[in-house]
Amino acid sequence: MNRKIAFIGATALATLVIAGCGSVPTENNTVGQQAAATAAATPSETWDFPFTKTQPLSKHKVTLTMYIPTNPNVSNYNNLEIFRNLERDTNVHIDWVGGNINTLIAGGNLPDAFVNAGFTPQQLAQYGEDGAFISWNQYLKYMPNVQKIFQEYPSLKEISTAPNGQIYSLPGGEGFGQGHTSIFADHHFLFINKKYLAEIHQPVPTTLAQLHADLEAFKTKLGITYPMAYNEQAWAGDIAQLFGGFGLPDNNEHIVVRNGKVIFTATQPQYKAAIDYFHTWFQQGLIDPESLTENGNQYAAKEASGKLGAFIDWDETPLDSINRIIHWLAL
């Protein structure tokens, strides 16, 4: 791995980890440490600084390998407009690899960088100190947009910094919505298929009883196998917000603050009443039982099919959301 790998990562993507060498990190990975040190000390032979908007990063086409989690809605990341534009403007092509990240790391053949790999802070610190991952610190001066974000949101820089003061992974963030519609305020919106509502001649429901009746009609009149779905395993799409119909809203952590007092919702009578109520929806076949076990990618594929009568998520258009997220991450 050489220095120019780090530069393309710095200018192209956020939530990115740059690999220092192609070996698996160990407690005494001196090879990785030497590679990282060499990468930091070797002058770039390809790119000049600072970059201008009209200057490609390389006169000759450069190809890098980057890991990114597979997504059922994206067959080829290079077909997305944001990556086509980046390749055109930078003259850098990315060969994307996916699959199981643990298997990839255990195989010892690391890509040049990892995007949205989900490393824990402990893993980042360990791999960084072992020399498998290169620190971003020395490259932040070439990244004005990242510097601006860190200045506006110091907490992002704080959570990105390892105990040794090095930054091994850039953070991701969202800027969608404002006030109560912000993704930070609520990422468990209930969506219902208006086409199906029109077919059963019903308006948008405003109560749980009306929603229940609509789901029953979706199943009995329209033949939908499971009219509603949600996602218990992911950060968004949980049914907890509907528990508010019983007097106590819930969330993934089952902790709320009411009248200045911290409450563990799972011990409250309202929570138990909600569990009993929605259990009957499962018994009636109104909620997809895989809502409790499937991962985010499987859930997104069901949303994208357009066959759900109702679902819970932070956005109603999964395919568009993927493009928007990737566009936001391009710095």
VOBA-1610 file (N, C-alpha, C; in pm, whole numbers, padded with zeros to 5 digits, always signed):
BEGIN
Met+00085-00120+00000Met+00000+00000+00000Met+00087+00123+00000Asn+00060+00221-00087Asn+00140+00342-00087Asn+00055+00464-00058Arg+00118+00577-00053Arg+00051+00697-00005Arg-00068+00737-00090Lys-00061+00716-00221Lys-00168+00764-00307Lys-00299+00689-00282Ile-00292+00569-00222Ile-00414+00499-00184Ile-00490+00583-00081Ala-00414+00635+00015Ala-00477+00716+00120Ala-00539+00842+00062Phe-00475+00903-00037Phe-00526+01028-00091Phe-00660+01009-00161Ile-00675+00904-00240Ile-00802+00887-00308Ile-00913+00858-00208Gly-00878+00784-00103Gly-00979+00761+00001Gly-01019+00890+00067Ala-00922+00976+00089Ala-00950+01101+00159Ala-01041+01192+00079Thr-01032+01188-00051Thr-01110+01282-00130Thr-01240+01224-00181Ala-01258+01094-00168Ala-01375+01033-00231Ala-01487+00998-00135Leu-01456+00934-00023Leu-01563+00875+00057Leu-01544+00900+00205Ala-01656+00906+00274Ala-01651+00909+00419Ala-01678+00769+00472Thr-01682+00754+00604Thr-01695+00624+00671Thr-01601+00524+00606Leu-01476+00567+00589Leu-01379+00487+00515Leu-01260+00455+00602Val-01212+00331+00591Val-01090+00288+00658Val-00990+00252+00551Ile-00867+00302+00560Ile-00765+00269+00460Ile-00670+00166+00517Ala-00647+00061+00440Ala-00564-00050+00485Ala-00416-00017+00464Gly-00335-00058+00562Gly-00193-00030+00555Gly-00114-00137+00485Cys-00163-00260+00488Cys-00092-00368+00422Cys-00189-00480+00396Gly-00143-00586+00332Gly-00230-00696+00295Gly-00224-00812+00390Ser-00181-00793+00513Ser-00174-00903+00608Ser-00272-00883+00721Val-00306-00992+00788Val-00398-00984+00900Val-00324-00929+01020Pro-00381-00831+01093Pro-00310-00773+01206Pro-00290-00873+01319Thr-00173-00867+01382Thr-00143-00950+01498Thr-00088-00861+01607Glu-00056-00921+01722Glu-00007-00841+01833Glu+00128-00777+01800Asn+00208-00841+01715Asn+00341-00788+01681Asn+00356-00776+01531Asn+00265-00703+01469Asn+00265-00694+01323Asn+00361-00586+01278Thr+00493-00616+01286Thr+00592-00515+01249Thr+00590-00487+01100Val+00551-00587+01020Val+00541-00564+00876Val+00436-00457+00847Gly+00321-00468+00913Gly+00216-00369+00895Gly+00259-00232+00942Gln+00331-00226+01055Gln+00376-00097+01106Gln+00476-00033+01010Gln+00565-00113+00953Gln+00661-00060+00859Gln+00593-00010+00732Ala+00490-00084+00687Ala+00417-00042+00567Ala+00347+00090+00590Ala+00285+00104+00708Ala+00215+00228+00738Ala+00312+00345+00747Ala+00428+00320+00811Ala+00528+00426+00823Ala+00581+00467+00686Thr+00606+00370+00600Thr+00653+00400+00465Thr+00550+00478+00387Ala+00422+00440+00401Ala+00314+00509+00331Ala+00308+00655+00372Ala+00334+00682+00501Ala+00325+00819+00549Ala+00444+00902+00507Ala+00559+00836+00485Ala+00681+00912+00459Ala+00714+00928+00311Thr+00657+00842+00227Thr+00691+00844+00085Thr+00619+00956+00012Pro+00689+01045-00057Pro+00622+01152-00132Pro+00536+01094-00244Ser+00426+01162-00273Ser+00340+01117-00382Ser+00404+01146-00515Glu+00405+01046-00603Glu+00463+01063-00735Glu+00355+01088-00841Thr+00229+01088-00796Thr+00119+01095-00891Thr+00038+01224-00879Trp+00012+01269-00755Trp-00082+01379-00736Trp-00017+01500-00671Asp-00063+01616-00712Asp-00016+01741-00655Asp-00123+01798-00563Phe-00080+01880-00468Phe-00171+01940-00371Phe-00154+02092-00371Pro-00257+02169-00341Pro-00393+02120-00320Pro-00463+02084-00451Phe-00567+02003-00440Phe-00642+01964-00559Phe-00730+02080-00605Thr-00759+02085-00734Thr-00858+02179-00785Thr-00974+02099-00841Lys-01087+02161-00858Lys-01207+02091-00904Lys-01192+02036-01045Thr-01104+02097-01122Thr-01089+02054-01261Thr-00971+01961-01281Gln-00898+01934-01177Gln-00778+01853-01189Gln-00806+01707-01154Pro-00787+01613-01246Pro-00801+01471-01209Pro-00690+01433-01113Leu-00717+01333-01030Leu-00615+01292-00934Leu-00496+01225-01001Ser-00519+01170-01120Ser-00411+01102-01189Ser-00424+01122-01339Lys-00309+01139-01405Lys-00311+01149-01551Lys-00345+01015-01614His-00306+00909-01546His-00333+00774-01594His-00435+00708-01502Lys-00516+00622-01557Lys-00622+00559-01480Lys-00563+00474-01368Val-00619+00494-01248Val-00577+00419-01130Val-00693+00330-01086Thr-00663+00208-01047Thr-00766+00117-00998Thr-00736+00078-00854Leu-00836+00096-00769Leu-00825+00058-00627Leu-00930-00047-00596Thr-00904-00124-00492Thr-00999-00224-00445Thr-01055-00179-00310Met-01187-00174-00300Met-01250-00132-00175Met-01360-00230-00137Tyr-01368-00256-00007Tyr-01477-00338+00046Tyr-01597-00251+00075Ile-01716-00301+00039Ile-01842-00235+00076Ile-01944-00344+00098Pro-02030-00334+00200Pro-02128-00441+00225Pro-02219-00462+00105Thr-02249-00586+00075Thr-02341-00615-00035Thr-02480-00565+00000Asn-02553-00521-00103Asn-02688-00471-00083Asn-02776-00527-00195Pro-02890-00586-00161Pro-02974-00648-00264Pro-03027-00550-00366Asn-03024-00420-00334Asn-03078-00321-00426Asn-02971-00261-00517Val-02846-00300-00499Val-02737-00246-00581Val-02657-00363-00638Ser-02672-00388-00766Ser-02599-00499-00829Ser-02456-00460-00863Asn-02434-00332-00892Asn-02301-00284-00926Asn-02289-00139-00881Tyr-02205-00113-00782Tyr-02193+00023-00729Tyr-02139+00120-00834Asn-02062+00071-00928Asn-02009+00161-01031Asn-02116+00206-01130Asn-02235+00146-01124Asn-02345+00193-01208Asn-02418+00311-01145Leu-02393+00338-01017Leu-02456+00452-00951Leu-02394+00583-01003Glu-02479+00682-01020Glu-02434+00808-01080Glu-02321+00872-01002Ile-02327+00867-00869Ile-02225+00933-00789Ile-02088+00873-00817Phe-02080+00740-00833Phe-01951+00677-00857Phe-01906+00694-01002Arg-02001+00700-01093Arg-01963+00729-01232Arg-01901+00869-01241Asn-01963+00964-01171Asn-01910+01101-01173Asn-01772+01109-01107Leu-01756+01038-00995Leu-01627+01039-00927Leu-01517+00979-01014Glu-01549+00871-01083Glu-01448+00809-01170Glu-01412+00902-01285Arg-01512+00968-01339Arg-01487+01063-01449Arg-01399+01178-01402Asp-01427+01231-01284Asp-01356+01350-01237Asp-01218+01319-01180Thr-01199+01198-01130Thr-01073+01165-01064Thr-00982+01074-01146Asn-01039+01006-01246Asn-00965+00907-01324Asn-00922+00789-01237Val-01003+00762-01134Val-00977+00649-01044Val-01095+00553-01051His-01067+00428-01081His-01171+00325-01088His-01165+00240-00961Ile-01284+00205-00909Ile-01291+00123-00788Ile-01343-00016-00824Asp-01267-00117-00785Asp-01316-00254-00790Asp-01375-00286-00653Trp-01509-00297-00648Trp-01577-00320-00520Trp-01579-00469-00487Val-01551-00501-00362Val-01562-00637-00314Val-01657-00640-00196Gly-01731-00749-00183Gly-01825-00762-00072Gly-01804-00893+00001Gly-01912-00949+00052Gly-01904-01075+00121Gly-01883-01059+00270Asn-01851-01169+00336Asn-01831-01171+00481Asn-01698-01106+00516Ile-01704-01003+00597Ile-01582-00926+00625Ile-01483-01005+00710Asn-01534-01091+00800Asn-01444-01171+00883Asn-01366-01270+00798Thr-01436-01329+00700Thr-01368-01422+00609Thr-01264-01349+00527Leu-01298-01228+00484Leu-01205-01148+00403Leu-01078-01117+00481Ile-01095-01074+00606Ile-00979-01038+00688Ile-00898-01163+00720Ala-00966-01274+00752Ala-00896-01397+00786Ala-00816-01450+00668Gly-00861-01418+00545Gly-00791-01464+00427Gly-00658-01394+00405Gly-00637-01280+00473Gly-00509-01212+00467Gly-00488-01123+00347Asn-00584-01115+00255Asn-00568-01032+00135Asn-00661-00911+00147Leu-00615-00809+00219Leu-00699-00694+00248Leu-00714-00604+00125Pro-00832-00544+00107Pro-00848-00443+00001Pro-00774-00316+00040Asp-00772-00220-00050Asp-00706-00093-00020Asp-00781-00012+00085Ala-00913-00033+00093Ala-00992+00044+00189Ala-01121-00030+00219Phe-01181+00004+00334Phe-01309-00051+00374Phe-01410+00064+00385Val-01527+00046+00327Val-01633+00146+00333Val-01752+00086+00408Asn-01797+00155+00514Asn-01914+00110+00591Asn-01901-00035+00636Ala-01783-00071+00685Ala-01757-00211+00721Ala-01810-00247+00859Gly-01840-00147+00942Gly-01896-00176+01072Gly-01795-00221+01176Phe-01669-00179+01163Phe-01570-00213+01264Phe-01605-00148+01398Thr-01581-00216+01506Thr-01601-00157+01638Thr-01484-00064+01669Pro-01502+00030+01763Pro-01390+00116+01801Pro-01268+00036+01848Gln-01293-00076+01916Gln-01184-00159+01965Gln-01106-00220+01848Gln-01179-00266+01744Gln-01112-00324+01627Gln-01031-00217+01554Leu-01088-00099+01538Leu-01017+00007+01469Leu-00887+00042+01541Ala-00895+00053+01673Ala-00776+00087+01751Ala-00672-00024+01740Gln-00716-00149+01749Gln-00622-00261+01743Gln-00555-00270+01606Tyr-00638-00265+01500Tyr-00582-00278+01365Tyr-00496-00158+01330Gly-00534-00040+01383Gly-00454+00078+01357Gly-00318+00072+01424Glu-00317+00031+01550Glu-00191+00022+01623Glu-00103-00090+01566Asp-00165-00195+01512Asp-00089-00303+01450Asp-00033-00264+01313Gly-00082-00153+01258Gly-00033-00108+01129Gly-00111-00156+01010Ala-00221-00230+01034Ala-00302-00278+00922Ala-00386-00164+00864Phe-00425-00068+00949Phe-00501+00049+00904Phe-00414+00172+00919Ile-00425+00262+00823Ile-00347+00387+00824Ile-00430+00499+00888Ser-00365+00580+00968Ser-00432+00693+01032Ser-00465+00802+00930Trp-00582+00867+00950Trp-00621+00978+00863Trp-00558+01110+00907Asn-00502+01116+01027Asn-00459+01244+01083Asn-00372+01325+00988Gln-00277+01257+00924Gln-00182+01329+00839Gln-00244+01379+00709Tyr-00366+01334+00678Tyr-00429+01371+00553Tyr-00545+01470+00571Leu-00582+01499+00696Leu-00696+01588+00719Leu-00674+01726+00658Lys-00549+01771+00648Lys-00521+01903+00592Lys-00559+01912+00444Tyr-00572+01796+00380Tyr-00612+01794+00239Tyr-00762+01773+00222Met-00836+01774+00332Met-00979+01739+00330Met-01062+01852+00390Pro-01081+01962+00317Pro-01151+02078+00374Pro-01294+02048+00417Asn-01364+01961+00344Asn-01502+01931+00383Asn-01508+01854+00513Val-01417+01761+00531Val-01412+01687+00657Val-01374+01780+00772Gln-01278+01868+00748Gln-01240+01964+00852Gln-01359+02051+00893Lys-01437+02093+00793Lys-01553+02176+00822Lys-01656+02101+00906Ile-01679+01974+00871Ile-01774+01893+00948Ile-01726+01876+01092Phe-01598+01849+01109Phe-01544+01832+01243Phe-01554+01962+01324Gln-01539+02077+01256Gln-01552+02204+01326Gln-01697+02230+01368Glu-01791+02196+01279Glu-01932+02220+01309Glu-01988+02118+01407Tyr-01933+01996+01403Tyr-01982+01889+01491Tyr-01862+01824+01560Pro-01810+01888+01663Pro-01691+01835+01731Pro-01712+01692+01784Ser-01834+01657+01815Ser-01860+01523+01868Ser-01826+01416+01766Leu-01842+01446+01636Leu-01808+01349+01533Leu-01657+01322+01533Lys-01579+01427+01551Lys-01434+01406+01557Lys-01397+01330+01684Glu-01467+01360+01792Glu-01436+01295+01919Glu-01460+01144+01913Ile-01574+01105+01855Ile-01605+00962+01851Ile-01523+00890+01745Ser-01461+00966+01655Ser-01378+00906+01550Ser-01233+00887+01594Thr-01197+00946+01707Thr-01058+00945+01752Thr-01031+00832+01849Ala-00931+00750+01818Ala-00893+00639+01905Ala-00822+00692+02029Pro-00809+00610+02134Pro-00742+00656+02256Pro-00600+00707+02233Asn-00533+00661+02127Asn-00397+00708+02099Asn-00394+00837+02019Gly-00513+00898+01996Gly-00521+01026+01926Gly-00530+01015+01776Gln-00530+00894+01722Gln-00534+00874+01577Gln-00678+00848+01531Ile-00706+00889+01408Ile-00837+00865+01346Ile-00818+00759+01238Tyr-00876+00641+01261Tyr-00860+00532+01166Tyr-00983+00512+01077Ser-01092+00577+01112Ser-01214+00565+01031Ser-01290+00696+01035Leu-01335+00741+00920Leu-01414+00864+00916Leu-01560+00830+00944Pro-01632+00919+01013Pro-01769+00889+01052Pro-01868+00911+00939Gly-01985+00851+00954Gly-02097+00879+00865Gly-02202+00957+00941Gly-02282+01033+00871Gly-02387+01110+00936Gly-02498+01137+00838Glu-02612+01174+00888Glu-02728+01203+00804Glu-02775+01345+00829Gly-02830+01408+00727Gly-02884+01541+00741Gly-03025+01550+00689Phe-03098+01438+00698Phe-03230+01434+00638Phe-03336+01482+00738Gly-03420+01569+00691Gly-03534+01613+00771Gly-03499+01719+00872Gln-03602+01788+00922Gln-03583+01891+01023Gln-03687+01873+01132Gly-03650+01915+01254Gly-03744+01907+01365Gly-03787+01764+01392His-03919+01744+01409His-03969+01611+01445His-03959+01512+01329Thr-03933+01562+01206Thr-03917+01471+01092Thr-03771+01436+01067Ser-03680+01491+01147Ser-03540+01461+01129Ser-03513+01314+01157Ile-03418+01257+01085Ile-03383+01117+01107Ile-03326+01097+01247Phe-03270+01204+01304Phe-03218+01193+01440Phe-03333+01189+01542Ala-03441+01255+01511Ala-03553+01260+01604Ala-03637+01133+01599Asp-03655+01079+01479Asp-03741+00961+01465Asp-03705+00889+01336His-03666+00764+01347His-03638+00686+01226His-03724+00561+01222His-03846+00574+01276His-03941+00462+01275His-04076+00510+01221Phe-04077+00560+01098Phe-04201+00608+01040Phe-04284+00491+00985Leu-04414+00499+01004Leu-04505+00399+00947Leu-04552+00447+00811Phe-04535+00364+00709Phe-04581+00394+00574Phe-04687+00292+00534Ile-04787+00338+00457Ile-04891+00248+00411Ile-04911+00269+00262Asn-04944+00162+00193Asn-04957+00163+00048Asn-05092+00224+00009Lys-05089+00347-00045Lys-05214+00415-00081Lys-05285+00348-00198Lys-05209+00281-00281Lys-05272+00207-00391Lys-05363+00099-00335Tyr-05315+00027-00236Tyr-05396-00077-00174Tyr-05515-00016-00099Leu-05492+00098-00035Leu-05603+00166+00033Leu-05713+00202-00065Ala-05674+00251-00183Ala-05773+00287-00284Ala-05852+00164-00329Glu-05784+00049-00337Glu-05851-00072-00383Glu-05953-00123-00281Ile-05932-00093-00153Ile-06031-00134-00053Ile-06121-00017-00012His-06102+00098-00082His-06186+00218-00064His-06180+00270+00081Gln-06057+00287+00131Gln-06039+00337+00266Gln-05941+00453+00266Pro-05961+00551+00356Pro-05865+00662+00369Pro-05743+00616+00450Val-05645+00705+00462Val-05528+00674+00543Val-05571+00658+00689Pro-05535+00548+00755Pro-05579+00525+00893Pro-05515+00624+00990Thr-05588+00656+01095Thr-05537+00748+01197Thr-05534+00685+01335Thr-05582+00562+01349Thr-05581+00491+01477Thr-05532+00348+01454Leu-05492+00283+01560Leu-05448+00144+01550Leu-05563+00054+01505Ala-05683+00084+01551Ala-05799+00003+01512Ala-05823+00013+01361Gln-05811+00133+01306Gln-05829+00151+01162Gln-05717+00081+01084Leu-05593+00091+01133Leu-05481+00023+01068Leu-05503-00127+01069His-05548-00180+01180His-05575-00322+01192His-05679-00367+01089Ala-05785-00289+01077Ala-05890-00323+00980Ala-05838-00319+00837Asp-05753-00222+00806Asp-05696-00212+00672Asp-05607-00331+00641Leu-05525-00370+00738Leu-05437-00485+00717Leu-05517-00613+00696Glu-05626-00628+00770Glu-05712-00744+00750Glu-05770-00744+00609Ala-05809-00627+00560Ala-05865-00617+00425Ala-05758-00645+00321Phe-05636-00598+00344Phe-05526-00628+00251Phe-05508-00779+00237Lys-05523-00848+00349Lys-05500-00992+00348Lys-05617-01069+00288Thr-05738-01035+00331Thr-05854-01114+00289Thr-05907-01074+00152Lys-05902-00944+00121Lys-05958-00898-00006Lys-05855-00890-00119Leu-05730-00856-00084Leu-05628-00838-00187Leu-05530-00956-00195Gly-05540-01046-00098Gly-05457-01166-00103Gly-05311-01145-00068Ile-05279-01040+00008Ile-05140-01015+00049Ile-05106-01112+00163Thr-04998-01185+00147Thr-04963-01288+00246Thr-04938-01229+00383Tyr-04848-01133+00390Tyr-04822-01062+00515Tyr-04834-00913+00487Pro-04945-00851+00523Pro-04971-00712+00488Pro-04871-00611+00545Met-04811-00643+00662Met-04724-00545+00726Met-04592-00610+00765Ala-04485-00529+00765Ala-04353-00576+00807Ala-04280-00463+00878Tyr-04188-00501+00963Tyr-04097-00404+01024Tyr-03963-00473+01042Asn-03867-00407+01105Asn-03732-00463+01116Asn-03681-00451+01258Glu-03688-00560+01330Glu-03646-00562+01470Glu-03495-00556+01485Gln-03420-00602+01385Gln-03276-00618+01399Gln-03195-00495+01358Ala-03255-00401+01289Ala-03179-00288+01237Ala-03200-00162+01321Trp-03125-00058+01286Trp-03132+00067+01361Trp-03260+00143+01332Ala-03325+00115+01221Ala-03449+00182+01184Ala-03553+00078+01147Gly-03680+00116+01161Gly-03786+00026+01118Gly-03849-00056+01228Asp-03832-00015+01354Asp-03886-00092+01466Asp-04031-00055+01493Ile-04107-00149+01545Ile-04249-00128+01572Ile-04272-00050+01701Ala-04166-00020+01774Ala-04177+00039+01907Ala-04259+00168+01910Gln-04252+00248+01803Gln-04324+00375+01806Gln-04475+00354+01816Leu-04524+00244+01761Leu-04667+00218+01767Leu-04712+00186+01909Phe-04617+00156+01996Phe-04653+00129+02135Phe-04709+00255+02203Gly-04683+00371+02140Gly-04736+00495+02196Gly-04888+00495+02201Gly-04952+00413+02120Gly-05098+00403+02124Gly-05149+00348+02256Phe-05060+00296+02337Phe-05100+00242+02468Phe-05054+00331+02582Gly-05008+00451+02546Gly-04976+00550+02647Gly-04830+00565+02682Leu-04742+00484+02621Leu-04601+00494+02652Leu-04519+00456+02529Pro-04468+00555+02454Pro-04385+00523+02337Pro-04262+00444+02378Asp-04212+00363+02286Asp-04095+00280+02315Asp-03987+00312+02213Asn-03870+00253+02229Asn-03760+00266+02134Asn-03673+00141+02143Asn-03567+00137+02063Asn-03483+00018+02058Asn-03419-00015+02192Glu-03389+00088+02270Glu-03322+00066+02399Glu-03421+00042+02512His-03550+00064+02487His-03655+00048+02589His-03633+00144+02707Ile-03575+00260+02679Ile-03552+00360+02783Ile-03607+00494+02735Val-03694+00556+02814Val-03750+00686+02782Val-03741+00774+02906Val-03756+00904+02885Val-03759+00999+02996Val-03897+01063+02999Arg-03964+01051+03110Arg-04098+01110+03127Arg-04101+01189+03256Asn-04136+01318+03244Asn-04141+01408+03360Asn-04009+01407+03436Gly-03899+01405+03361Gly-03768+01410+03424Gly-03721+01280+03484Lys-03795+01173+03467Lys-03760+01045+03526Lys-03729+00943+03417Val-03619+00870+03433Val-03581+00766+03338Val-03665+00641+03364Ile-03727+00590+03256Ile-03816+00475+03270Ile-03769+00363+03178Phe-03761+00242+03233Phe-03735+00123+03152Phe-03870+00069+03108Thr-03900+00086+02980Thr-04036+00061+02931Thr-04081-00083+02944Ala-03987-00177+02931Ala-04025-00319+02925Ala-04085-00370+03055Thr-04075-00293+03162Thr-04136-00335+03289Thr-04269-00265+03315Gln-04312-00181+03222Gln-04433-00101+03244Gln-04556-00174+03190Pro-04673-00151+03251Pro-04796-00217+03206Pro-04834-00180+03063Gln-04804-00055+03021Gln-04837-00015+02884Gln-04759-00099+02782Tyr-04633-00127+02813Tyr-04550-00209+02724Tyr-04608-00350+02713Lys-04645-00407+02824Lys-04699-00543+02825Lys-04831-00549+02748Ala-04913-00444+02761Ala-05040-00439+02688Ala-05015-00432+02538Ala-04914-00355+02497Ala-04881-00344+02355Ala-04830-00477+02300Ile-04746-00546+02377Ile-04695-00677+02335Ile-04811-00774+02312Asp-04904-00778+02405Asp-05021-00867+02391Asp-05102-00831+02268Tyr-05120-00700+02244Tyr-05204-00655+02133Tyr-05141-00693+01999Phe-05014-00661+01979Phe-04951-00689+01851Phe-04923-00839+01831His-04921-00912+01941His-04909-01058+01929His-05028-01115+01852Thr-05145-01056+01873Thr-05263-01104+01799Thr-05249-01075+01649Trp-05179-00968+01613Trp-05157-00939+01471Trp-05071-01048+01407Phe-04971-01094+01483Phe-04889-01205+01432Phe-04974-01332+01417Gln-05058-01359+01517Gln-05143-01478+01512Gln-05238-01475+01391Gln-05283-01356+01356Gln-05375-01341+01243Gln-05302-01335+01109Gly-05170-01342+01111Gly-05094-01338+00986Gly-05087-01201+00923Leu-05102-01096+01003Leu-05099-00960+00950Leu-04957-00903+00945Ile-04866-00958+01025Ile-04728-00910+01029Ile-04635-01024+00987Asp-04542-00992+00900Asp-04443-01089+00854Asp-04359-01137+00972Pro-04359-01267+01004Pro-04280-01316+01118Pro-04130-01297+01101Glu-04083-01282+00977Glu-03941-01258+00955Glu-03899-01119+00999Ser-03997-01035+01036Ser-03966-00903+01089Ser-03877-00912+01213Leu-03885-01025+01282Leu-03811-01042+01408Leu-03668-01090+01386Thr-03637-01144+01268Thr-03507-01209+01250Thr-03426-01161+01131Glu-03489-01106+01027Glu-03414-01074+00906Glu-03327-00951+00923Asn-03223-00943+00841Asn-03133-00829+00849Asn-03183-00714+00763Gly-03110-00603+00767Gly-03154-00483+00697Gly-03162-00500+00547Asn-03068-00575+00488Asn-03069-00595+00344Asn-03190-00677+00300Gln-03224-00780+00375Gln-03341-00861+00342Gln-03468-00777+00352Tyr-03472-00694+00454Tyr-03590-00608+00474Tyr-03601-00506+00361Ala-03488-00446+00322Ala-03489-00347+00214Ala-03538-00409+00084Ala-03502-00534+00060Ala-03547-00602-00062Ala-03698-00617-00063Lys-03757-00645+00053Lys-03903-00657+00060Lys-03970-00521+00037Glu-03911-00418+00094Glu-03966-00284+00071Glu-03961-00248-00077Ala-03847-00279-00138Ala-03829-00242-00279Ala-03922-00320-00371Ser-03974-00433-00326Ser-04063-00513-00410Ser-04197-00442-00435Gly-04233-00348-00346Gly-04359-00275-00361Gly-04481-00357-00325Lys-04462-00474-00265Lys-04575-00563-00237Lys-04624-00556-00093Leu-04556-00477-00010Leu-04599-00465+00128Leu-04717-00369+00139Gly-04810-00402+00226Gly-04922-00312+00249Gly-04883-00197+00340Ala-04798-00226+00437Ala-04749-00124+00530Ala-04614-00169+00582Phe-04528-00073+00611Phe-04399-00106+00670Phe-04348+00012+00749Ile-04250-00016+00833Ile-04192+00088+00918Ile-04045+00106+00881Asp-04005+00229+00856Asp-03866+00258+00821Asp-03847+00409+00832Trp-03725+00454+00803Trp-03698+00598+00808Trp-03724+00664+00674Asp-03743+00586+00567Asp-03767+00642+00435Asp-03854+00546+00356Glu-03941+00600+00272Glu-04034+00515+00198Glu-03982+00466+00066Thr-03863+00513+00024Thr-03810+00474-00107Thr-03669+00419-00090Pro-03655+00291-00062Pro-03522+00235-00033Pro-03420+00256-00143Leu-03459+00241-00269Leu-03363+00256-00378Leu-03310+00399-00385Asp-03401+00495-00376Asp-03359+00635-00377Asp-03274+00667-00256Ser-03307+00605-00143Ser-03233+00632-00021Ser-03089+00592-00034Ile-03065+00478-00097Ile-02928+00431-00114Ile-02848+00533-00195Asn-02906+00582-00302Asn-02837+00683-00382Asn-02812+00810-00304Arg-02911+00851-00223Arg-02895+00974-00145Arg-02787+00958-00040Ile-02784+00843+00027Ile-02683+00821+00129Ile-02544+00827+00070Ile-02524+00755-00041Ile-02393+00753-00104Ile-02355+00892-00152His-02451+00967-00204His-02421+01104-00249His-02378+01189-00131Trp-02444+01171-00016Trp-02408+01251+00101Trp-02268+01217+00148Leu-02227+01091+00133Leu-02097+01049+00181Leu-01983+01097+00091Ala-02014+01138-00030Ala-01908+01183-00121Ala-01865+01323-00081Leu-01740+01338-00043Leu-01695+01467+00011Leu-01615+01545-00093
//
